[in-house]
Amino acid sequence: MAQLQQVQIQYSAADDRLLLRISSDTGAEYRVWLTRRIVRAMWPKLVESLRRAPEISSQSHPEAREAILSIKHDEAVAKADYGTRYQERGDRTFPLGQEPLLAAKVRLQPAPAGHVLALHPQRGQGIDLTLSESLMHAFCKLLADTTAKAEWDLDLRVAVAEPGN
């Protein structure tokens, strides 16, 4: 099975969509358009999946759950590599085609190695991404940062309240 190598999310003002690009270690690239509507539908599923981590869900107080989630998010984001530019390669293959598919359906479910994020068009083949917990946090950061740049007015925060507030 191919391993995820890089993820990039860019805002296209002309299309008012986010372009998600995913490259694998086998040289394959997958391109998916994310609309504001699909991001708004996907976000609560992403955060809820992060909240299901045993060290978070086992806490009896909501404030403790949010504080631990915030700490885990900050730690994962600090370890992620956001500085390396997305590698453009001339020998890429495009299993789903060079034109991005328009995500119309999103599903997120637990998996042994983390979570599987399924992004599919209305009809046809889509992509199922297996994301570890640390990759989920990094993906959430990329998504939140890019939607902020897009000025979509979506309040995409992983933790509801910051510790100490």
N, C-alpha and C positions, 0 to 999 in steps of 0.2 A: 504494500500500500504506500502511495506517495505521501511524503511528509510536507507539511506546510513550511515554506521557507520565508516568505515575506507577505505582508498585508499592507495595502495602502488605501486610504479613503480620501478622495478629493471632491470638492464641490464644483459642479459645473453650473455657472450662473445662467448660461444660455438654455440649459435643460431644466434648471431648478431641481436638480437631483444630485445625489452623491454617487460617485463612481467607486465601487469597491473592486479592487484588483487583488487577486490572490495568486501567488506563484508557489509552485511546488519544487521539491528538490530534483524532480525528473525533467524540469524545464517546461512544464505545463503552466498556462496562465488561464485563470477564470475571471470573467468580468461580469459584474452585476450592478444594475442601477437600483438604488434605494431611494424611494420617494419619502417625502415628509410623513405621509400616512403610514407607510410600512415601518419607518423608524419609530414612530410613535407607538405602533402596535408591538414592535419587537422589544423596546426598552424595558417595560415591566417584566417581561419574561427573562431577559438577561439578568436584571437585578435580583429577581426572585431566585434564579438559579444560584447566584453567588451567595444569597442568604441561606441556602440549604446546606452549606458547608457545615460539618458536624460541630466545629468549635464555635460557630455562630448560632446555629439553630438550637443548640443545647442550652443556651443562656435563657434564664427565666425573665429577665427584664429587657424590655424593648430598647432602652437606652444603651444597655450593655451590648446587645446585638448590633446596634448601629455603630457603636464605638469600635467594636472589633472589626466589623465590615470596613469601616473607614480606614483603620490601621492596616488591614490586609490589602486593601486597594492601594493605599499609598506605598506600601512595601513592594507590591507587584509592579506598580507603575515605575518606581525608582529603579527596578532591575531591568526593565524593558529597554530595548535599543530603539530610540526614536530618531537618532541622528544619522543612521545609515540611509542613504537615498535608495529608493526603489530601483532595483537593478533592471535596466532595459536590456534585453538580449534579443539578438536577431534570430536566434535559433529556437525561439519559443514555439510551442504548439498550443493550440486553442481547442481543447476537446468540446467545448460548447459553442465554438465560433468566435470570431474576432469582435463581432458586435455584442455589446453587453446585453444580457438577458434582463428583463424587467421583473424584479421580484414582486410577486403578487401574493405569495403565501410564505409564511414563516412559521417554523416549528423549532422548539428547543426541548431536548430531552436528555436526561442523564445517560452517561455511558461509562464504561469501566475506566477510560482514560480521561474523563472529564465530562464534557457535554457535547452533544451533536447539534449544531445550528444548521437547519435545513432552510435554504432559500430557493424557492421554485417559482417559475412563471405561472401564469394562469393555466397554460397547457404546455406539456413538454418536459424535458429534462432540466433539472436544476443542479444545485451543488449542496452536498452535505459536508460540513466542516466539523472535524473533531477538534475541540478546543480544550486545552488543559485549563485549570483554574487561573493560572498566571496569564495565559493567552486571553481568557475571557476578560480579565481586568484590563489588559492592554487594548483589546478590541473596544471595550466600553470607553476607555479614554480617547481613543482615536475617533470614535463615533461622537462623543460629547464635544470634543474640540472642533471637529469639522462642522457639526450642526451649529455651533456657536458662530463660526466664521460665516456660515450660510445665512445667519440671522433668521433662523426658523422659529425663534421664540419657544423652543422646547427646553424645559428645565431638566436636563439630563444629569442627574446626580446619582451616584452609586449609593451613598448613605444619605438618609433623610436629614439628619442633623449632625453637625460636627461635634466631636467630643468636647465637653466643657460648655456647650451652648445650651 
